[in-house]
Amino acid sequence: MVVEKNVPTGVKVISILYYIGAVVGIILGLGLMVGAGLVGSWLSAIGLGMIGAGLFIAAGLISLAMGVLAIFIGRGLWKARLWARVAAIVLSCLGILAIFWFMLHGGNILSDLFVIIVQGIMGGYLWFNTEVKKAFA
């Protein structure tokens, strides 16, 4: 008999956000890979066709992989799997660090602050909330 865990609503909302991010990442990844041929043909006029296409394909594969990873994390959070909670906390921390790096190198301050706040709320909620800790125990 499988016992269903009572997953807090906040965790389910974060799970849905991961699913949305996964769809965006997969669409972006596929678009980058499809667009690689077009970029390659444009850049071939100046002798950079293969490099440009290769960069687009690499970025597309990374985006596609991150989208697939987000599906697994979203599903794991929905089912209260401890590994998914840990992965989401780590990705939130890495996301905050990455945004600080972008801010130091000329990023858009308002959108960067928004991302820091959202990542901080998600990571902090998953890390410190006692109800969440109980659900994932």
C-alpha distance (Angstrom), angle and dihedral (degrees) to the residues before:
residue distance angle dihedral
M1 . . .
V2 3.81 . .
V3 3.79 115.8 .
E4 3.80 113.5 -144.7
K5 3.78 114.3 -138.0
N6 3.78 119.5 -133.6
V7 3.80 101.5 -117.6
P8 3.83 114.6 -160.5
T9 3.80 116.9 -115.9
G10 3.81 91.6 -118.4
V11 3.80 90.4 59.2
K12 3.79 90.1 50.4
V13 3.81 90.0 51.5
I14 3.82 90.2 51.3
S15 3.80 88.7 47.8
I16 3.80 90.5 54.0
L17 3.82 89.5 48.9
Y18 3.80 88.3 54.2
Y19 3.81 89.9 51.2
I20 3.82 90.8 50.6
G21 3.80 90.3 48.0
A22 3.80 89.3 49.3
V23 3.80 92.6 54.6
V24 3.82 91.2 47.8
G25 3.82 91.6 47.3
I26 3.79 93.6 49.1
I27 3.81 93.4 47.0
L28 3.82 90.7 46.7
G29 3.80 91.5 47.7
L30 3.78 93.2 50.0
G31 3.81 90.9 45.3
L32 3.80 91.9 51.7
M33 3.78 92.0 49.8
V34 3.81 92.8 47.4
G35 3.80 90.7 45.6
A36 3.81 91.8 51.0
G37 3.80 91.4 84.4
L38 3.79 92.4 51.8
V39 3.80 92.5 47.8
G40 3.80 89.9 45.9
S41 3.78 91.5 53.8
W42 3.82 91.9 48.1
L43 3.79 93.3 48.6
S44 3.79 94.3 43.5
A45 3.79 87.6 78.1
I46 3.81 88.8 69.6
G47 3.79 96.2 35.4
L48 3.82 97.9 -101.3
G49 3.81 99.7 100.5
M50 3.80 98.5 116.9
I51 3.81 94.2 43.5
G52 3.80 93.8 49.5
A53 3.78 93.5 46.0
G54 3.78 91.1 45.8
L55 3.79 92.0 52.8
F56 3.79 91.5 49.9
I57 3.81 91.5 49.2
A58 3.82 91.7 48.2
A59 3.82 91.9 48.7
G60 3.80 89.7 47.1
L61 3.79 92.6 51.6
I62 3.81 91.5 48.8
S63 3.80 91.4 48.8
L64 3.80 90.9 46.9
A65 3.81 91.6 49.7
M66 3.80 91.8 48.7
G67 3.80 89.6 49.8
V68 3.79 92.0 52.7
L69 3.82 90.2 46.6
A70 3.81 89.3 51.5
I71 3.82 90.0 54.8
F72 3.79 90.8 55.3
I73 3.81 93.3 45.6
G74 3.81 91.8 47.5
R75 3.79 91.2 50.8
G76 3.79 91.6 45.3
L77 3.80 91.6 51.5
W78 3.81 91.1 48.1
K79 3.82 89.2 53.7
A80 3.85 93.4 42.2
R81 3.79 96.1 -115.8
L82 3.81 112.6 171.5
W83 3.81 93.7 -141.4
A84 3.82 89.9 57.8
R85 3.80 91.9 51.0
V86 3.80 90.7 50.8
A87 3.81 91.8 46.0
A88 3.81 91.9 49.6
I89 3.82 91.5 49.3
V90 3.81 91.5 48.9
L91 3.82 92.1 47.3
S92 3.82 90.3 48.8
C93 3.81 90.9 52.8
L94 3.80 91.9 45.9
G95 3.80 90.0 47.5
I96 3.80 91.5 53.5
L97 3.81 91.3 49.1
A98 3.81 91.1 48.3
I99 3.79 92.1 50.4
F100 3.81 91.3 50.7
W101 3.80 87.6 52.8
F102 3.81 90.8 50.4
M103 3.81 90.3 48.2
L104 3.80 90.5 54.0
H105 3.79 90.4 50.6
G106 3.78 99.2 51.3
G107 3.78 104.9 -77.2
N108 3.78 125.4 159.3
I109 3.81 102.8 -83.2
L110 3.83 97.8 -153.8
S111 3.79 96.5 49.3
D112 3.81 90.6 41.1
L113 3.81 91.2 53.2
F114 3.81 89.9 49.0
V115 3.80 91.1 53.0
I116 3.82 91.4 47.2
I117 3.81 90.6 51.9
V118 3.81 93.7 47.3
Q119 3.82 93.6 45.1
G120 3.81 90.3 45.5
I121 3.79 93.0 51.1
M122 3.81 92.8 46.7
G123 3.80 95.1 45.2
G124 3.79 94.2 42.0
Y125 3.80 92.6 48.2
L126 3.80 92.8 50.0
W127 3.80 92.5 43.8
F128 3.81 104.9 41.2
N129 3.81 109.5 22.4
T130 3.82 110.2 108.7
E131 3.82 93.4 -150.0
V132 3.80 89.5 54.8
K133 3.80 91.8 47.4
K134 3.81 90.1 53.1
A135 3.82 92.5 48.1
F136 3.80 91.9 52.6
A137 3.82 96.4 42.6
